[in-house]
Amino acid sequence: MNIRAAGALSLGLLAASAAVAAVGTSSAHRGHSAPSKVSVVYQHELPNVPGKSIKGVLVEYGPGGSSPAHTHPGSAFIYATVLEGAIRSQVNGGPIEVYRAGQNFSEYPGDRHGVSANASKTVPARLLAVFVVDTAAKDLVLPYR
């Protein structure tokens, strides 16, 4: 399956993943000032693409929270949607972008995510990252190597 087909598939399943994410979110974490909380909220093997799965990952940032610079498994295509607040993001050394609730961005296999942070020091932010990835991939967030 090529990247574009994987992206189209992840778009089609995004609504279902977002519903699961909304149910799985605890209000206790929304106001927490910890840097971030990452939870797999949905996963399913793709029946028409042997060896591939779709995984929904909810990332929650407290006010001022951030994640360290990271990459993802080499097989991962990611489609992320901001659910609440605003997220600062920088991929592959490009410009730092701010994405607000309802906006989205993609990451391709091998991309480096240098900045991933809540854009606000006063309100929480959440995003849903939908991965199309090798089923065997267990660690979805990897430090720079």
C-alpha positions as CSV (number, residue, x, y, z in Angstrom):
1,M,0.0,0.0,0.0
2,N,1.4,3.4,-0.9
3,I,1.5,6.4,1.5
4,R,-1.4,8.2,-0.2
5,A,-3.6,5.2,0.0
6,A,-2.7,4.7,3.7
7,G,-3.5,8.4,4.3
8,A,-6.9,8.1,2.7
9,L,-7.6,5.1,4.8
10,S,-6.6,6.9,8.0
11,L,-8.9,9.8,7.1
12,G,-11.8,7.4,6.6
13,L,-11.3,5.9,10.1
14,L,-10.5,9.2,11.8
15,A,-14.1,9.9,12.9
16,A,-14.3,6.5,14.7
17,S,-11.0,7.0,16.4
18,A,-12.0,10.5,17.6
19,A,-15.2,9.1,19.1
20,V,-13.1,6.5,21.0
21,A,-10.7,9.2,22.1
22,A,-13.5,11.3,23.5
23,V,-14.8,8.4,25.6
24,G,-11.3,7.5,26.8
25,T,-10.3,10.9,28.1
26,S,-10.3,11.6,31.8
27,S,-11.1,15.2,32.9
28,A,-8.6,14.8,35.6
29,H,-5.8,14.9,33.0
30,R,-7.1,18.0,31.1
31,G,-5.9,20.5,33.7
32,H,-2.8,18.6,34.8
33,S,0.4,20.5,34.2
34,A,2.5,17.4,33.4
35,P,4.5,17.7,30.1
36,S,2.3,15.1,28.3
37,K,0.3,12.0,28.5
38,V,0.2,9.5,25.6
39,S,-2.5,6.8,25.4
40,V,-3.3,4.3,22.7
41,V,-7.1,4.6,22.5
42,Y,-7.8,2.5,19.4
43,Q,-6.0,-0.2,17.5
44,H,-7.1,-2.6,14.8
45,E,-5.3,-4.8,12.3
46,L,-6.2,-3.8,8.7
47,P,-7.9,-6.9,7.1
48,N,-7.1,-5.8,3.6
49,V,-3.4,-4.9,4.3
50,P,-1.6,-7.8,5.9
51,G,0.9,-6.8,8.5
52,K,-0.5,-3.2,8.9
53,S,-2.6,-1.7,11.7
54,I,-4.3,1.5,12.5
55,K,-3.7,2.9,15.9
56,G,-5.3,6.0,17.5
57,V,-3.0,7.8,20.0
58,L,-4.4,10.5,22.3
59,V,-1.7,13.1,23.3
60,E,-2.7,15.4,26.2
61,Y,-0.6,18.4,27.1
62,G,-1.1,20.4,30.3
63,P,-0.6,24.2,30.1
64,G,2.9,24.8,28.9
65,G,3.5,21.0,28.4
66,S,5.6,19.5,25.6
67,S,7.2,16.3,24.4
68,P,10.9,15.7,23.7
69,A,12.1,15.7,20.1
70,H,11.2,12.3,18.6
71,T,10.6,10.1,15.6
72,H,8.2,7.2,15.0
73,P,8.6,3.7,13.6
74,G,9.9,3.8,10.0
75,S,6.7,2.3,8.7
76,A,4.4,5.0,10.3
77,F,2.2,7.4,8.4
78,I,0.5,9.7,10.9
79,Y,-2.5,12.0,10.5
80,A,-3.0,14.2,13.6
81,T,-6.0,16.3,14.5
82,V,-6.0,18.9,17.3
83,L,-9.0,18.2,19.5
84,E,-8.6,20.9,22.1
85,G,-6.4,24.0,22.4
86,A,-3.5,24.7,20.1
87,I,-0.3,22.7,19.4
88,R,3.1,24.0,18.3
89,S,4.7,21.6,15.9
90,Q,7.9,21.4,13.9
91,V,8.7,18.6,11.5
92,N,12.1,17.9,9.8
93,G,13.6,21.3,10.8
94,G,10.9,23.2,9.0
95,P,9.0,26.2,10.4
96,I,7.3,26.0,13.7
97,E,3.5,25.9,13.0
98,V,0.6,26.4,15.4
99,Y,-2.4,24.1,14.8
100,R,-5.7,24.9,16.6
101,A,-8.7,22.7,17.4
102,G,-10.1,21.2,14.3
103,Q,-6.9,21.6,12.3
104,N,-4.6,18.7,11.3
105,F,-1.2,17.8,9.9
106,S,0.6,14.7,8.6
107,E,3.9,13.0,9.3
108,Y,5.5,10.7,6.8
109,P,7.7,7.6,7.5
110,G,11.1,8.8,8.7
111,D,10.0,12.4,9.7
112,R,11.6,13.9,12.7
113,H,9.3,15.8,15.1
114,G,11.5,18.4,16.7
115,V,8.8,20.5,18.5
116,S,5.5,19.1,19.8
117,A,4.1,21.3,22.5
118,N,1.0,23.1,23.9
119,A,1.0,26.6,22.5
120,S,-0.6,27.9,25.7
121,K,0.8,28.3,29.2
122,T,-2.8,28.6,30.6
123,V,-5.1,26.0,28.9
124,P,-4.6,22.3,28.1
125,A,-4.3,20.9,24.6
126,R,-5.1,17.5,23.1
127,L,-4.5,15.9,19.8
128,L,-5.4,12.6,18.2
129,A,-2.6,11.0,16.1
130,V,-3.9,8.2,13.8
131,F,-1.0,5.9,12.8
132,V,-1.0,3.5,9.9
133,V,1.9,1.3,10.9
134,D,3.4,-2.2,10.9
135,T,1.3,-4.3,13.3
136,A,4.5,-5.5,15.0
137,A,5.5,-1.9,16.0
138,K,5.0,-1.6,19.7
139,D,6.9,1.6,20.5
140,L,5.2,4.4,18.6
141,V,7.3,7.3,19.9
142,L,11.1,7.0,19.6
143,P,13.9,9.3,20.7
144,Y,16.1,10.9,18.0
145,R,19.0,8.5,17.2
